[in-house]
Amino acid sequence: MEHILRPIYQERASQPETLGVILVTKREEIMSITDTFDTVLLIIVKEADMPIFTKHYLHEDQKMAMHVITEELLNKRLNVGLDRRIVDWIFHGKVIFDRNEYLCNLRLKLQEFPFFGRKIKTGIQFSKLIRRYLEGKEFFNRGNYFDSYHHVVDSLHHLARLSVIDNGLYPEVTVWSQVKKIEPSIYKLYEELVMSTESLEKRLELLFLAIEFLINSKTDDGAQHILETMLLKDTWTIQELHNHHDLRYYSKDLEVFVEFLIDKGYIIVEPKESKSDSIYHRHYKVDRDFVISQYNGEK
C-alpha cells in the first residue's frame, strides 16, 4: 500500500512546513486503532490554516485515510492524553519522512517520559478526575444513579491513568491491563463497581468514599504543576490562567480545579477593586506557607 500512497506523501514531504509522515497499517487484533481503515497516513506540520485536515481514499478494495495535524494540536492531544490512537501511531507506525529527526526525537520524548511531562499530565488527569467526581456526586445526591454511575466509571479511568503516569509509563494504550499489574487496588475498585451484586446505590456510595480518599491522597501531586506555574507571578486573573501556554491544556476543567484548590487551602482568593464600588475582581494566588507545609508533610 505504501507505493500507492507515495505520490500523496511525497508531495506533502516536499513542503517546508511538513515535519514528519507516519504510515500506519491496520492490525486485525485492534482494527479500531485505524478506525477500521486499511492504512492511515499521519502527516505532522508546523502550521496550517486548519489544525486538522482529513481526506479518505479508495484503491480497489482498500480504504485509506490521511490526517494532516499541526504540531500544536498534536502536542495538546499528547498532553491531554485522551487520544490513544495518536500515541499508538507514533509508537508503532512506520516513519517514512522525518525532517531534522523530529519524529525520532518525539518518540524518544514519549518513551523517556520526562519529569515535566509527567507533572503536566498528572495535573490534567487530576483536574478531570475532580470534575467527574463532583458531577457524579451531584447526580448521586439527586438519586440519578445511572448518570452517577457513568461519572464514577470516568473517575476510575482518570485514577487509572494517574497511576500509570505515576509509574513513568504512557497511559493511552491498554490502560486497565497496565493498572492491574501496577496498582491492583484501583483495578479492584473497577471490578467492584461493574461486577458486585450489591445494589447500584450501595456500590456508588462505597466508590465515592474510596475515590474521595484517593483524591485527598493524590492532591499534592495532582496540584504540583498548576501551583508551580502560578508561583511564577504573585496573582492571576482567571483569564490569565486560561491563556497560559501550559494551563490552557486544562481547558474546561481549569476553573473547577482552581475552586477545588481554594476549598483545600492551596489557593487564596484576593479581591481587587473594580469600577463598581460593590463589585470586586476575583484574583488568585498560591498560599505559599500552606503549600510549603503540605509538601513538607506538615498535615
N, C-alpha and C positions, 0 to 999 in steps of 0.2 A: 504493500500500500504506500510505502514511503516514496517510491518512484512516481506514483500517480500524483501525489501531493507536492512533489518537488518544485514545479513551476510556481505554486502558490507561496510556499515558504521562502523560496529563493528571492522572489520579488520583495517580500517583506524584509528579508535579511539584508537586502541591499540598501534599505532606507536607514539613514543615520540615527533615527530615534529608536530603532529596534535594539533591545538589549539581549534578548535570547529567544530561542524557539525550542519547544519540547514536543516530542511526538509520543502520544500515549495510545497503547493498543488495548482493546477490550480483553479483560481476563474473565473467563467463564464463571469462576467462583464468586466474583464480585462485579457483575455487569453494571451495577448502579454507579460504580466509580466513574464510568464514562457516560452515564445517563442512557445506557444500552447502545450507544453509538459504537461502531467497529473501531473507529480511530478518532482521536482528538488532537488537534494542533493547539497548543498554548503558546501564544506569542506575547511577550512582555515588552512594553515600550516605555520610553522615558516620559513622554507626554502625548496626549491625544485630545481631540475635541470631545470625545465621549470616553468616560472611564472604562467602559467595557463595550466591545462590539463583537457580535456573533454572526457567523454565517454557517449554513448547512449545505453539504454537497452530497451527491449521489454518484456512484460508479458501479455499474452493473447491479449486483445485489448488496453492495456495501454502502453504508451510510457514514458520513464523516462530518465532524463539527470543527469549526475554527473559532477560538476565543482570543481576541486581542484585548489585553488588560494593561492599564497603566501601572507603573511601579508604585505609585501612591496607593491605589486601590488594592493592589496585591499585598502591600505591607499592612494595610488596615485589616484585610481578611486573615493574614497570618497572625497579627497581634490579637485580634478579637477571638480568633480560634474557633469559628463556627462553620468552617467550610473544609471538611476533611478531604474533599476531592482535590482541592488545590495542593494540599500538603502531599497527598499520595502521588499526584502528577509530578511534583518537583522531586520527590524522593525516587520514584520508580520509572518515570518517563525517560525516553531516550533523548539526550541533548543533541540537537542537530545544527544548532548555531549558538555561539556563546561569545558575545562581544566583550573583550577585555576580561574574560573569565568571570563575568557577572553571575552566571548560574552556578559555576563551580564554587564561588565564594558564598552564594546563598545557601547551597546545600551544606557547606561546612558550618555556616552560622546556625542552621537548623539542627544539625547533628550535635554541635557543641553546646547549643542552647545556653548562651552566656547568661551570667547572673542578672544583668539588667533585663534581658528578655524574659527571664522567669518572673521578675518583680512586676513588670507591667502586665503580663498575662495573668499572674495571680490576682492583681488588683482588679482587672476587668472581670474575671470569673467570679471574684468575691462580690463585686457590685451587682452582677447578675443574680447571684445567689440571694443577696439581700432583697432585691425586688421580688423575686419569685416567692421567697419565704413570706414576706409581708403580705403580698397579694393573696397567697394561698391561705394564710391565717385569717384574712378578712372573709374570704369565701367560707371557710370552716365555721367561723363565728356566726355567720348568717345562715348556716345549715345547708349551704350549697356544696355538698360533699364531692360530687363528681368534678366540679370545677376546681375544688381544692385539691383533689387527687392529681389532676393534671399539673398543677403548680408544684406539688410535692415531688412528682416524678422529675420535673425540670430542675428542682432544687437539688435532688440527688445526683443528677447529671453534672451539675456545676460542682458539687462536692467531689465527685469522681474526678473531674478534670483538675481540680485543685490538688488532689492527692497525687495525680500523675505528674503535674508540673513540679510539685514539691520534691519529687524524686528525680528531677532533672530529665524527664522524658517529655516527648511531644504527645499531647493528649488527643489529637484528631483521629487517630487510627485505632480501631478496636479498643475503645476506652474501657469497657467493662471487663474484658479479658485481662487488661493491664491491672485494673483495680483489684480484681480477685486475687492476684498474686501479691501486690504491694501493700494494699490496705483492705484486708478482708472484712474489717468491721463495717466499712461503708457498703461493701458488696452485700453484707448480711442485712443491712437496713433495706436495701433494694429488694432483696428476696422476701423480707417480712412484709413489705408493702404489697407486692404483687402475688404472693403465694400464701399468706397467712389465712387461716379460717376465721379469724376474728371479724367482727362487723367492720364495715368501712370506716365508720365514725371512730371506733376504738383504734384501728390501725393508724388513722390520720393523727389522732390525739397523741399516740406514742411517738410517731415520727416527728411531729412538731417539737416535742420535748427534746428528742435526740438531735434534731437539726439545730435547735436553739443553743444547745450545749456546744455543738461543733462550731457554730458561728462565733460564740464567745471565745472559744479556744483558739480560733484562727484569725481573730480581728487584728492583732498586732501585725501579722504577716500580710494579711489582706489589705491593710491600710498603708503599708510602708511606702508604696510607690506614690500614692496621691499626697501623703504627708511630706515626703521628701521634696516633691515638686512644689508644694505650697510653701515650703520653707525658703524657697528661692527669693521670695519677697514678703513684706510684712502682712499686707492684707490683699484680698482678692474680691472682685465682684463675681457674680455667678457667670456673667458673660466672658470675663477674662479666663475663668476656669474652662469654659466650653471652647474658647479659642486656642488654648494652649496646645501645641503640636502633639503632645502625648495624651493629654487628658481628653482630647476630642474623641479618642477611641472608646471612651466610656459611653459616649452617645447619650441615649435617653436614660441610662441608669445613673448618670453622674449626680443628678440632683437628689435622688432618693438616697444615694450613698453618702453625700455630704450631710443630709439630715440625720442619717443613722449615726455618723461620726460625731455630730453635735450632741445627740442624745447620749452617746457613750463618753463624751467629755474630751474627745481628741481635738475638736474644732470649736472655736468660740465665735459667736455672732457679735459683730461690732457695728452698732448703728452709726450712720453718717448723716449729717444734715442734708435735706433736700430743699427744693424751692418752696415746698409747703411746710408750714410750721408744725403740723401734726403728723407728718409722714416722714419716715427716715429711710435712707437707703440701707440695705442689708449687706454688709461686707463680712468676709470670713477670714479668720486667721487660725493658725495652729496654736494650741495651748502647749507651748514648749515644755513647761515644767511637768505637765501631766504626761506628755509623750515620753519625756526622759524617764520618768518614774515607771511608766509601763514597760519600756524596753530594758530597764534595769531590774525588772522583776518585782518592783515595789507595788504589789497589787493588793 
